[in-house]
Amino acid sequence: MNPTYTAVATSSGRESRAVTADGQLDVHLAFPKEMGGTGDGLNPEQLFAAGWAACFSTTLGLIAKDRGLDAKDVAVTAEVSLVPAPGRFDLAAVLRVELPDHLHGEPGKKLLEATHATCPYSRAVQGNISVDVIAE
């Protein structure tokens, strides 16, 4: 494996800090109120959602450009949920993609399918968690 880029971050749990090796990210982590925490910090699901939304949006833009489509007004909202399962929690996600009017219908559907099949985050979770991609 010869990576183009490697991100490095360290944390000691959900009630701690997460810090990247380059110091660009240094955040306080906390359990969300819904899980009995204070909610006075970020949580891993928020960080994952932010990264996935950015990656999906970027991937969509690259694919749209290759297809000669204008996708400059696209916004992606990632909803990452913890879902109780026997003895553990699983993840589930919804990706809500705000498409401009000219990309609604079949062109947008094909663009979203190609993006979901190409985005590194989407591919990483493929077959592991429930994911819905919704055009809005």
C-alpha positions as CSV (number, residue, x, y, z in Angstrom):
1,M,0.0,0.0,0.0
2,N,1.3,3.4,-1.0
3,P,-1.1,6.0,0.4
4,T,-1.4,9.5,-1.0
5,Y,-2.2,10.9,2.4
6,T,-2.6,9.5,6.0
7,A,-4.4,11.4,8.7
8,V,-3.2,10.7,12.2
9,A,-5.4,11.4,15.3
10,T,-5.2,10.3,18.9
11,S,-8.0,10.0,21.5
12,S,-8.5,8.1,24.8
13,G,-12.3,7.8,24.6
14,R,-15.6,9.6,24.3
15,E,-14.9,11.8,27.4
16,S,-11.5,13.1,26.4
17,R,-9.9,15.0,23.5
18,A,-9.2,14.1,19.9
19,V,-6.1,15.6,18.5
20,T,-4.5,15.3,15.1
21,A,-0.8,14.9,14.8
22,D,-0.4,18.2,13.0
23,G,-2.4,20.0,15.7
24,Q,-5.0,21.3,13.2
25,L,-7.8,19.5,15.1
26,D,-7.9,19.6,18.9
27,V,-11.5,19.0,20.2
28,H,-13.1,18.1,23.4
29,L,-15.2,14.9,23.1
30,A,-18.3,14.1,25.2
31,F,-21.2,11.7,25.2
32,P,-24.3,13.3,23.7
33,K,-27.2,14.2,26.1
34,E,-29.2,11.4,24.4
35,M,-26.7,8.9,25.8
36,G,-26.6,10.4,29.3
37,G,-23.7,12.7,28.7
38,T,-23.3,16.4,29.0
39,G,-23.3,17.1,25.3
40,D,-20.5,19.6,26.0
41,G,-18.3,18.4,23.3
42,L,-18.2,16.7,19.9
43,N,-18.7,13.0,19.5
44,P,-17.3,10.5,17.0
45,E,-20.5,10.3,15.0
46,Q,-20.4,14.1,14.4
47,L,-16.8,13.9,13.2
48,F,-17.6,11.0,11.0
49,A,-20.7,12.8,9.6
50,A,-18.7,15.9,8.8
51,G,-15.9,13.9,7.1
52,W,-18.4,11.8,5.1
53,A,-20.4,14.9,4.0
54,A,-17.3,16.6,2.8
55,C,-15.9,13.5,1.0
56,F,-19.2,12.7,-0.7
57,S,-19.7,16.3,-1.9
58,T,-16.2,16.4,-3.3
59,T,-16.6,13.0,-5.0
60,L,-19.9,14.1,-6.5
61,G,-18.3,17.3,-7.8
62,L,-15.5,15.4,-9.5
63,I,-17.9,12.8,-11.1
64,A,-20.2,15.6,-12.2
65,K,-17.3,17.5,-13.8
66,D,-16.2,14.3,-15.7
67,R,-19.8,14.0,-17.0
68,G,-20.0,17.6,-18.0
69,L,-22.6,18.4,-15.3
70,D,-22.8,21.5,-13.2
71,A,-22.9,20.5,-9.5
72,K,-21.5,23.7,-7.9
73,D,-24.7,24.3,-5.8
74,V,-24.8,20.8,-4.3
75,A,-24.8,20.4,-0.5
76,V,-24.5,17.1,1.4
77,T,-25.9,16.5,4.9
78,A,-24.8,13.3,6.5
79,E,-26.8,11.9,9.4
80,V,-24.9,9.3,11.3
81,S,-26.9,7.4,14.0
82,L,-26.0,5.0,16.7
83,V,-28.5,2.2,16.7
84,P,-28.9,-0.2,19.6
85,A,-28.2,-3.8,18.8
86,P,-28.0,-6.8,21.2
87,G,-24.9,-6.2,23.3
88,R,-23.6,-3.3,21.1
89,F,-24.4,-0.3,19.0
90,D,-24.4,-0.3,15.2
91,L,-24.1,2.7,12.9
92,A,-26.7,3.8,10.3
93,A,-26.6,6.7,8.0
94,V,-28.7,9.0,5.8
95,L,-27.0,11.2,3.2
96,R,-29.3,14.0,2.1
97,V,-28.0,15.6,-1.1
98,E,-29.5,19.0,-2.1
99,L,-29.3,19.0,-5.9
100,P,-30.0,21.9,-8.1
101,D,-33.2,21.7,-10.2
102,H,-31.3,20.6,-13.4
103,L,-30.0,17.5,-11.6
104,H,-33.3,16.2,-10.3
105,G,-34.7,13.0,-11.9
106,E,-32.6,10.5,-13.7
107,P,-29.4,12.5,-14.1
108,G,-29.2,13.1,-10.4
109,K,-30.1,9.5,-9.5
110,K,-27.3,8.2,-11.7
111,L,-24.9,10.8,-10.3
112,L,-25.7,9.8,-6.7
113,E,-25.3,6.1,-7.5
114,A,-21.9,6.7,-9.1
115,T,-20.9,8.9,-6.2
116,H,-21.9,6.4,-3.5
117,A,-20.1,3.7,-5.4
118,T,-16.9,5.8,-5.6
119,C,-16.7,7.9,-2.4
120,P,-14.1,6.3,-0.1
121,Y,-16.3,6.8,3.0
122,S,-19.3,5.1,1.3
123,R,-17.1,2.3,0.1
124,A,-15.6,1.8,3.6
125,V,-19.0,1.1,5.1
126,Q,-20.5,-0.7,2.2
127,G,-22.3,-3.9,3.4
128,N,-21.5,-3.0,7.1
129,I,-24.2,-0.4,7.9
130,S,-27.5,0.8,6.6
131,V,-27.1,3.8,4.3
132,D,-29.8,5.8,2.5
133,V,-28.9,8.3,-0.1
134,I,-31.7,10.8,-0.7
135,A,-31.9,13.5,-3.3
136,E,-33.6,16.7,-2.1
